Amino acid sequence: MKKSARNRIIIWSVVSVLLIGLLISGMTFFKNMGAISFGNTWIGTDFSDYKSGDAEFEVETVKRLNINWTSGNVRVIRGTSNKVKISEVLNSSDETMQYHLDSDGTLKIYDSKREFKIFSMEFFSYKRSKELTVQVPSDAKFLEIDISTASAGVKIESNSAEELSVSTASGNIELFDVDGKTLDLDTVSGEIDAKKCTYTDIEVNSISGRSEINTYSNCHEFAAESVSGDIIVCFDNFYSEQKSSDSEIYKISGASVSGAVEVNLPVGIKGFTAELDSISGYKNVNFDVLQKNDKIIYGNGESKIDIETVSGAIEINKVGEKTEHIYE
């Protein structure tokens, strides 16, 4: 294994441990106390112009979704009407969600107001494990969907956003039939299950959660990093007859400490050049390849693959002509 690669993984592992500690400390503080305000001025968000409760909006007025949720579930699904609708299921002790539609078309949604005030030293305890549902018309195409949660799970299906970003601490992330340009998924301990994702650039980051991404072979760049969670990516040609069967993969990169990294390439790929580095993990490539120095070459060698692990296994496999079973 190259010294620079080993050093990057070691440094990255140490940083990950430190970040986990900070994240847990921060989550514990805010879970017990809420956010902090000086008088009526909130650190981070001013809720003075926000409204509360369920609402609906004309689809052309909403360009971006920005959701901040703590625990429970967040669902962004196709609706049956021509309006964007937001609704929540909450207990009587819960605080109502807050929302605001900015002039640039950004719909901001928070699960509640935080009520810890330094000057008055008032403590408000409340339960915020509740479900948010965003119903989106079938013709809606967002510029951006950005969702951040603590322990809340996130489910997005049948939606389009040029930029889709989801980050959780322990909540699982589920995607199905989503499309756009850039996809960014981040979690500490939650699992990631993404199917039928039509994105040209995909980035996945996890500490201990398993990540499984099923995308098309017209994904240009894919990058994933993990500490102990497995990374599985499948590039498929055959979601529908309308999709191209030609591979447009430019670059695939993966890094893990103890988690396995599995890359499933389309049978129609013309070639790739792979650099696979691991200290103790086994490596397996199910293609007829040539070995040249520290590189593995298949076909014309056009697509670039760079995978680094410490003890995690590395596999490069072929995807069958039809892989519907992957999504069952």
N, C-alpha and C positions, 0 to 999 in steps of 0.2 A: 504494500500500500504506500502511496506517495506520502512523504512527510508532511507536505502542506495540507493534504486531505485529512490526515490523522489529526493534525493540530487544529484544523477547523472544527472537526467533530468534538474534540475534547473541550475546546473553548465554548462551543455552542452548548454542550451538555452542562457545563458549569453555569453559564448564563441562564439556561432553562431552569435549573434548580433555584437560582436566586429569584427569578421572575415568579415561579410558583409560590415561593415564600411570601413575596410582596403581595401577590394576588390574593392568597388565602387571608393574609392579615387585613388587607383592604376590604375584602368581602365580609369578614367577621365584624369589622367596625361598622360598616354601613348597614349590615343586616340588623345590628342591635340598636343603632342610633339614627339611621337615616342620613341625609345629607346635612350640610351646615349652612346656616344663613345668619347674616348680620342685620338685625332689624328685619326689613322687608326685602333686602337684597340677597338673592340666592347665588351661591357660588356655582357656576356652570350653566344654570338655566334660569331665566326670569319667566315665571309662570303668570305674570299679571295679565297678559293678553291671551292666555290659553282658555279654552272651554272644556267642559267635562261631559262625560257620558257618550252614548252612541251617536253616530252622525253619518251623513252621506254627502257626497260631493259629485258635481258634474265631472265626467271622466277627463274632459279637456283641461280642467283646471289643476289636475294633479299630475305633476311631472316626475316627482321623486317621493319615495317613502323612506322615512327615517324613524325607526322604532327602537325604543329603549324599554326593556321589560326585565323584571327580576325573576320571578318563579311562576311555574304553571306551564302554559303553552302559548305559542304564537303561530297562527296559521294564515297564510296568504294563498287564497284559492280563487278559482273562477266562480263568478256569481252569475245569476240569471237575469239581472237587470242591466241597464245601461249606465249605472252610477257606481262609483266607488263607495262601499259601505264599510264602516268600522263598528264593531260591537264587542262587548265583553260579557263574560259570565263571572259573577263575583258573589261572595257571601255578604251578609248584612254588615259584617265587621270590616269589610274591605273599603279602601278609598277608591273613588271613581277615577278612571283614567283621564288624562289631560291631553288635549290635542290643539294644534294650531297649523293653519295653512298659510305659509309664507307667500309673499308677493311673487317669488320666483317659481312657485308651484311645488315647494317642498312641504309635504304633509308630515309634521312631527308628532309622534305619539309617545307618551310616557305612561307607565302603569299607574302612577300616582304622584302627588306632591310629597316631598320629604319634609318632615316637620320638626326637626331638632334645631332649636335656636340657642345660640351661645349666651346672648345677653339675658334672656328670660329663663334659661336653663330648663325649658319645658321638654319633656320626653313623651312622645306619642308612639304607642305600640300598635301595630296593625298587621293584619295578615294580608300578604299580597300574592298568594298562590292562586292565580286566576288565569282565564283563557281569553286571548284576544283573537278575533277573526276579522280578517280584511278580505272582503269580497270584491273581485276585480272583474270588470266587463271583458268579454272575449276579445275585443278589438284594442284593448289598452296595451300600450308599449311604453314603459317607463324609461327615463334616462338613467335612473339609479334606484336600487333598493338596498338600503343599509339597515341591518338589524343587529342589535347588541343585546345579549341577555346574560344573566348570571346562571341560574339553574333551570331556566325555562327552556323547553324544547322548541325547535323551530321547524315548521313544515311549510314548504313552498311547492306548489304544483301548478302546471299549465299557466306559466307566466313568462313575460318577456321584459327584460331590463338590460340595457346596454352594459351597465355595471351592476353586478350583484355581489354584495358583501354580507357575510354572516359571521358573527363571532359569539362564542358562548364560553362559560367557565366549565360547567358540568352538563349543560343541556345537550341533547342529541340534535343533529342537523339532518333533515330529510329533504331531498329535492327530487322532483320528478317532472320531466318534460318542461324544462326551462331553457331559454335561449337568450343570447346577447353576445357581447364582445369579451368582457373580462369577468371572471368568477374568482372570488377570494373567500376561502373558508378557513376559519380559525377556531380551535377549541383546546381546552386544557385536558379534560378527562371525558368529554362527550364523544360519542361515535358519530361518524359522518357516513351517510348513505345517499349517494347522488346518482340518479339514473336518468338516461336520455337527456344529457346536458349538451346543448349545442353552443359551445363557447370556444373562441379561438385562443384565448389565453386563460389558463387555470392555475391557481396557486392554492395549496392546501398546507396548513400548519396544525400540528397536534402534539401534545405531550404524551399522553398515555392512551388516548382513544383510538380505536380502529377506524381507518378511513378507506372507503371503497367508492371509487369514482368510475362511472360508466359514461363514456362520451363518444363522439364521432371521430373518425379518422381525419376530419378536416380541422381538428384542433392543432394549432400551430405550435404552441409552447405549453408544456405542463411541468410544474415544479411542486414538489412535496417534501416536507420535513417532519420528522417525528423523533421522540426520544425512545419510548417503548411500544408505541402503537404500531400495528401493521399498516402498510400502505399498499393498496391494490388498485391499479388503474387498468381499465379495459377500453381500447380504441376499436369501435365497431363500425362496420360499413353498412349494416343492413337494418337500421331502425325502420326505414320506409323506402319505397321505390323511388321517392323523389330525392333522396340523399345521394350524393356522389359516392362512388366506390373507390375513388382515387385517394391515396393517402397524401395528406399535406402536412404531416408532422415534421417540424423543423428541429425541435429540441425537447428532450425529456430529461429532467434532473430529479434525483431523489437522495435524501440523506436521512439516516436513522442511526440510533445507538444500538438498541437491542431489538427493535421491531424489524420484521421482514419487509422487503420491498419487492413487489411482484408487478411486472409490466407485461400486459397482454397486447400484442401488436396485431394489426389486421393482416390477413394472409396476402393481401394485395400490396403490401409495402414493398417498395422497390429496393430498399437497402437501408442499412444503418451502420454507424460506427459507434461502438460502445466502450466506455471505460468503466470497469466494475472493480471497486476497491473495498475490501473488507479485511479486518484483522483476523477474525475467527469464524465468520459466517460462511456457509457453503454457497457456491455460485453454480447456477444451472442455466444454460441457454439452449432452447429447443429449436434452433435454426442451424442450417449447415453453414458454418462460419469459418473465416480464416483468422488466424492469430498473427498479429504483426506488432512486435514489441509488447507494450502493455495495452494494446487495443484489440478489440474484436470487430471484424468487418463482415458484413453480410451484403450481398448484391452490390449496388453502386455506392453504398456507404453514405448516402446523402443525409439521412436523419441522424442527429447527434443524441447519444444517451450517456449520461454521467450519473452513476449511482455510487454512494459511499455509505458504508455501515461499519460499526465496530464488531458486534457479534450477530447482527441480524442477517438472515438469509437473503440472497438476491436471485430472482428468477426472471427470465425473459421467455415468454411463451407465445404461441400462435393462437389467434382467435379463430374459431370456426367460421364458416361462411355465414351461418345463422346462429345467433347467440341469445335468442329470446329467453332461454332458460336462466340466464343470468339475472333477469329482472323479475323472476317469480318470487 
